[in-house]
Amino acid sequence: MGIDYDIYDKHITADDPLQIIIRGHLYVEYSLSRLIEESIP
């Protein structure tokens, strides 16, 4: 039993840090692509 984190509308437990890392990485990539799209006129 680990600590529960609410990350990006998905419920993950701290027992699976790899999932948190993967989701974090995907979220960062998504945010960057959104920023780039918005900065292009």
TORLUM-640165 format. One record per residue (C-alpha): residue number from 1; residue in one letter; x, y, z. Coordinates in pm, 1 decimal, m for minus. Last residue first. Layout:
TORLUM-640165
<pt NUM, "a", <X, Y, Z>>
...
END
This chain:
TORLUM-640165
<pt 41, "p", <49.6, 3245.4, m3563.9>>
<pt 40, "i", <284.1, 2986.4, m3410.5>>
<pt 39, "s", <308.8, 3045.0, m3033.9>>
<pt 38, "e", <m10.0, 2848.0, m2966.5>>
<pt 37, "e", <117.9, 2537.9, m3146.0>>
<pt 36, "i", <450.2, 2553.2, m2959.2>>
<pt 35, "l", <277.2, 2586.5, m2622.6>>
<pt 34, "r", <44.0, 2294.5, m2699.5>>
<pt 33, "s", <341.3, 2079.0, m2805.6>>
<pt 32, "l", <519.9, 2166.5, m2482.1>>
<pt 31, "s", <217.7, 2079.3, m2268.2>>
<pt 30, "y", <174.4, 1742.1, m2442.2>>
<pt 29, "e", <543.6, 1658.3, m2399.6>>
<pt 28, "v", <523.6, 1752.1, m2030.5>>
<pt 27, "y", <210.7, 1538.7, m1982.6>>
<pt 26, "l", <374.8, 1241.7, m2154.6>>
<pt 25, "h", <677.9, 1271.3, m1926.2>>
<pt 24, "g", <460.1, 1298.3, m1615.6>>
<pt 23, "r", <256.6, 996.8, m1725.2>>
<pt 22, "i", <573.5, 793.4, m1778.1>>
<pt 21, "i", <726.6, 905.4, m1446.5>>
<pt 20, "i", <404.6, 835.1, m1254.3>>
<pt 19, "q", <374.4, 494.1, m1419.3>>
<pt 18, "l", <735.4, 417.9, m1326.1>>
<pt 17, "p", <663.9, 515.9, m965.9>>
<pt 16, "d", <425.2, 221.1, m927.1>>
<pt 15, "d", <378.3, 175.1, m552.0>>
<pt 14, "a", <303.9, 548.7, m536.7>>
<pt 13, "t", <m48.8, 463.2, m642.9>>
<pt 12, "i", <m216.4, 593.0, m954.7>>
<pt 11, "h", <m563.2, 743.0, m999.1>>
<pt 10, "k", <m596.7, 919.8, m1331.4>>
<pt 9, "d", <m741.1, 1269.4, m1379.1>>
<pt 8, "y", <m396.4, 1408.3, m1465.6>>
<pt 7, "i", <m236.6, 1283.9, m1142.2>>
<pt 6, "d", <m432.7, 1212.4, m827.4>>
<pt 5, "y", <m173.9, 1047.5, m606.4>>
<pt 4, "d", <m232.1, 766.8, m360.4>>
<pt 3, "i", <39.7, 689.2, m107.5>>
<pt 2, "g", <150.3, 330.6, m107.8>>
<pt 1, "m", <0.0, 0.0, 0.0>>
END
